[in-house]
């Protein structure tokens, strides 16, 4: 049944089930309440008549006088007109008096007597096919049964009223069921209309139309929250797609540039015979490009593999002094080559909490950048201080600096601020992207403050201990 796959019909179905369930409960309550009310009204009438007959029996001695007296009472003239039947039995079960409308017949007991009180019972007998409601009371004197009084009334009206109510309830329930299905379908269709708009808009969104967004209108309900959530997801997808496009373009450009240089150098070298020195120059140029490509591919693979799962890093307490000694040793050659003074101002003891290899790569990249873009004879300062549970490391250089308009983008892959930061200095544009990931995976922050021709300050905030 294909229509049951529709959420509108499913909502309508369950809406109708719940509605009819509540309606059945109410109908059952109404039916039984009405039945009990009518029955109590009839029983109340029978109780009054029982009391009247019992009073007469207590006042009279002779059975004939009792029957004559009861039948002549004004109240019993009214009782007989209302189809009230009564009979009086002695202790042996013999009828000693009865109403004239019984015509010698007897009201028999039923197998299912309902006890009203200690000496009173009620049941539903029949007389010549006529349904009756009967009530019987035993009169006890000196712990012995003296009389048994039975009073009954025509019960057709009660049965008719109850049967009519039952029929009305059944018909109304079916009518209300149909109405509830239709109303549930209309309400569901109107309520879920925004979902169809969301589906339509989502189906229309492709890689070429990621600027499209879900309509946000109507009340602030779950469907509006869904639209906002989907719009947020599309925003992230658009950003990621744009980054992928930019990244692909940048990688293509970097590879094409290096390969063009290598091809050009080799074409020139093979154009004619050259001296050994000239061939060495060509090979050195090719080697420089190969080293650049190798470094770029290494960092790119590292970013692609390791940044996909931050749970693989091994966190432990790291000796900060020893870490910076290793970093300085790694960069010693570049430091001497450019004759740059590297000043370390770090406390003793000095501890960090994180992955030692990643932290080493972080500070090697940051200090290497400072060395590359600081002119010969410059100064680089590395300061560290602790505030509460965090360590702040500040790397300050007096190099070429970065323009303010480029600062928001320097952590993007392959981004280069200007021509001063070019491949001639060995940069791939991946180092700062890797630094940002390392800092974030350690639940830290990284900030860069810079001005052109004045220098750059990089502030890294990391945990000093496990939390």
N, C-alpha and C positions, 0 to 999 in steps of 0.2 A: 504494500500500500504506500505509494510514493508520497501522497499528501501528508502522511504521518511523519515524513522526514523533515517537513517544514516546521521551523520553530514556532511559527504563528499558530499552526494547528495543534502542536503539542501544548503550547501555553493555553490555548482555548480548551483543549481536552482536560487538562489538569484543573483549569479554572472551573469547568463545568462539574468535574468530579467533586471538587471541594464544595462547590455551591450546592449541589444536589445532596451531598452528605449532610451539610448543615441543615438543608431544607427537610431532609428525612428525619433528622433528629428533632427539629421543631415540630414537624407534622406528627411524629410519634408522641411527643410530649403533649401536643394539643389534643390528639385523639384520646389518649389515656386519661388526661385531665378532665376532658369533657365527659367521658364515659363514667369516671368516678363521681363527678359532680351530679350527673343525672341520676346515677344509681343511689347516691346518698339522699337525693331529694325524694326518690320513691321510697327508700327505706325509712326516711323521716316520717312520711305519711303513714306507712305501715306500723311504725312504732307508736304513733299517736293512737291508732285504732286498737292496737294490742292493749295499750294502757286503759282505754275506755272500756273494752270488754272485760278486762281483769277487774276493773272497778265495779262493774255490774255484777260480776260473779261473787264478789266479796259482800255485796249488799243483799243478794237474793239467796233463798234456800232451795226453792224448787226449780228443777230444770225447765219446766214449762213456763214458769214465771220469768225465768231468765231469758228464754227465747222470746217470749211475748214482750218483755220489757225492752230488750235490745232492739227488736224489730220496730218498736213504736217510738224509739228515741228520735227526735228531730235530726240529730246528727247522723243517725244511721239511715234515715231517709235520703240524706245527701250522699252518704257513703254508697248506698245501693245504686244511686244514680250515676256514680262515678265508677261503676263496675268493680266494686270492692267485694271480694268473696271472703267468707269467714266460716270457721267450723270449730266446735268445742268437743274435745274428747275427754272421757273419764280416765281413771287410772288403768282400766283394762283396754284402752285404745278404742272404745266404742264411741261413736259420734252421738252426743246427747243434744246438740243444737247446731244449727247451720243457717247460713243466709239463704234467702228464698231463691236467689239466682243460681244456686248450685243444682237445684232440681234433683236432689237425692244423690248427686255424685260426690266424690271424695277427692280432696287434694292430697296426693300421695307424696311421701318423702322422696328425696333424691339421694343418690349414692354420694354426692358431693355436697355436704352441708357445710356452710361457712359459719363458724362460731362467732356471734356478735358479742356476747358476754357469757356469764356462767350458765344461764338458763335460756338464752335466746339464740336462735339459728336462722339463717337465711339460705334460700336456694332458688333455682329457676325451673319450676315444673311446667307441665302443659295440661290444658283442659280442653278436650275436644279439638286438639290442634291449635289452640290459642295459647301463645306464650304468656306465662304468668311470672310475676315476681312475688315470692312467698316469704313469710316470716313466721316463726313459731316460737311460743314462749311457754315454759312449764311453770305451773303454780305449785309450790311446795308448802305443805303444812305439816308441822311436827315431823320434819325430815321424811315425809312421804309425799309422793306425787298425788295431787288431787285432781288437777285439770291440766289439759294441754290445749292452748289456744293457737290456732293457725289463721293467719290473715294473708290474703293474696290480692293482687290487682292486675288488671290487663296490662301487659308489658309491651304491647305492639308499638306504642308511641316511642318508648325508650329505644327499642330495637330499630325502629324506623329512623329516629334522629341520629343514632350512632352509625347506622348503615349509610345514611345520606352524607354524614360528615366524612366517612371513610371514602366514599365515591368522589366527593368533592376534592378531598386531599389528593387522591390518586390522579384525577384529571389535572388538577392544578400543578402537581409535581411534574407531569409530562410537559405541560405547557411551559412552566418555568425552566425546565431542562432545555427545551428548544430555544427559549429566549436567552438563557445563560450562554449556550453555545454561540449563538449569533452575536451577543454582546461581547463575549470573550474574544471572538474572532475580530470584531471591529476595533476593540480596545487594543488588542495585541498588534493588529496591523498599524494602527496609528502610533502606538508606543514604539514599535520597531522600525518605523519609517526611516529614522536617522541611520539605522544599521544598513539599510539598502543604499542610502547615499554614501555611507562609508565604503561599502563594497564596490559601488560604482566608481568612486574616486580612486580607491586602491587599485582596481583593475586598470584604470587609465594611467597610473603612474609607472613610468619606465625609467631606464637610465637617462633618457634624454629629457624627462620631465620630472625630475626630482624636486623641482621648485613647487610642484602642486602640493596643496595641504587639504586636510579634512575640514569641512565646514564646522565651525563652532557657533552654534545658535541654540535658542530655546533655553529651558531651565538648566540650572547647574546640577545635573544629575549624573548617574553612572555613565550614560552614553556620552555626555560632554567630556567626562573624565577620560573615557576611551578615546575620543577624538584627540584630546590634548596629548594623551600618551602616544598615540600613533604618530601625531605630528612631531613629537619629540624624537621618536624613533627615526622618522624620515629625516629630521634635521641631522641626527647623528650619521645616518646612512649617506646623506648628501655630503656631509663633511668628510666622512671616510672615503667616499667615492672620489671627491675632489682631491683628497690627499693621495689616493692611489693613482689617479690620473697624473697629478703633479709628480709623484714619486716615479712613475713609469717614464714620464717625459724626462725627468732629471737623470734617471739611470741611463736611458737611451742616449741622452746628450753626453753624459760623462764617458760612456763606453765609446760612442762615436768619435768624440774628441780625441781620446787616447789612441784609438785604433787608427784614426786619420793621421795623427802625428807619427805613429810607428810606421804606417804604410808610406808616408811621405819620406821619412828618413831613409827607409830601406830602398825606396824607388830612386832617391837621389844617390845613395851609396852604390847601387847596382847600375847606374846610368853609364858609368865609365870606371876604368881602373883608378884606384885611389891609393894613397900612401897608407902605411900602417897606422900613423897617427890620426888620419882622417877616419879610418874605419873604427878606431877606438872611440873617437868622438861620437860617431853614429851609434855605436853599441852602448856608450854611456847614456846617450839620449833615450835610446830604446829601453835600457835598463831602468831609467828613471820613471818612464811611463808604466813599465811592468810592475815596478814597486808600488807605484800609485794605485794601479788597478788591483794588485794583490791586497793592499791595505784596505781599499774600498770594499772589495768582495768579502774580506775577513770580517770587517765591521758590519757589513750588511747581513751576512749569515748569522753573526752573533745576535744582532737585533731581531732577526726573523725567528731564530730558534729559542733563544733564552728569554726574550721578553714575552713570549706567549704563555709562559707558566711561571708566575712569581713564587709558587710554592716549592720550587726546586732549589732555591737558594738556601745556604746553610748559615744560620745566624749564631753568633757567639761573641763573647767579649774580646775586643781587638785592642792591642797595645798601640795607642796612637803615635807615640814617639818612634817605636820601631817601624810602624807603617810609613811614616814620612821619611825615615831614613832610607827605606827601600825605594820609595818614590824618587828621592833625590839622587840615589845611586843610579836609578834607571835613566834619569835625565841628565846625568853628569856631563856626558859628551856634548849635548846641546848647550848646556849652561856654560861650559868652558869655551866652546866654539864662538858663542856670541858675547863672551866676556860680560855676562850679566850677574849682578850680585843678587843672591837668593837668601833672604833673611827669614829665619824661622822664629816665631815668638809663640811658643806653645807651652802650656803648663806641664809640670812634672809632679805627680803622674797624670796621664792623659789617656782615657779609654773611650772607645766607641763600641756600639753594639750593632753587629750586622755581619754580612758576608765579607770576609777579609779580601778575597780576590776581586770582588766587585768594587769594594771601597778603594782598593789600590788602583784599579782601572779608572775609577772616578777622578781621583786626584792626579793621576798621571795625565789624563786628558785635559783637565782644567789647567794644570801648571804648564803642560806642553803648549797649550794655546797661548798662555801668557808669555812664554819664552819666544814663541814664533812671531808674535805680533808686537814685541817690545824691541826697539832698536838696540844695536850693540852699545854696551856700556850702561844699559838701563838697570833699574832696580825692581825686584819683585819681593813683596812682603807676604808672608803667610802668618796670620794671627789666629789663635784659637782661644776661646774662653767658654766657661761653662756657666749656664743659668738654669738652676733647678735640675731637671732631668735631661736637659738638652745641651749639646755642644754646638757652638757657632764657629765655623771656620771661614775666614775672610781671606781671599786671594786677591791682592792688589798689585796692579802693574801700572807703569807710566808709558804704555805703548800707544798705538795709533788710535785706540778707542773705537766706539761704534756709534753711529748716528742714532738719535732717539727714535726715528721712524722705523728702524730695523729691529729694535730690541724685542718687540712682541713676537718676532718670527724666527729668532736665532736658534730656537730649539727644534725647529722643523727640519726634517731630513733633507740634506743637500742644499739647504738654504745658505747663501753667502751674502754678507751684508753689503760689500762693495768690492771694487776691483783690488783694493789693498789686501783683502783676504782671499787670495787666489791659490790655485794649485801649485804655483811656484814655491809656496811655503809648505807644501805637503798636506794641505787640508783636503778632506773628502766631503765635508759637510755633514758627516754622520756622528762626529765626536760628541757634540753638545746634545744631540737627540739621545744618545746612549747615556750621557751624564744625567739627563732629566729622568730617564727611566730608572736608573740606579737609585737616585735620590727618592723618587716616589715609592719604589718598592720597599725602601727602608722607612717609609712613613715620615719622610722629611720634606724640606722645601729648598728651593734654589732660586736665588734672585741675582739679577745682573744690573749693575748701575754703570753707565759709561757715558763719556763725552768725547767727541772726536779730538784727537791730538792731545788729550789730557790723561787718558788711561781708562782702565776698566777695573771694577770691583765686583767680585763674585762672592756671594754670601751663601754658605751651605749650612742648613740646620739639620742635625742628626741626633738620634737617641744616644745618650751617654751610657745607658744601662737598660737591662730588660725590664719591660713594663707588663 
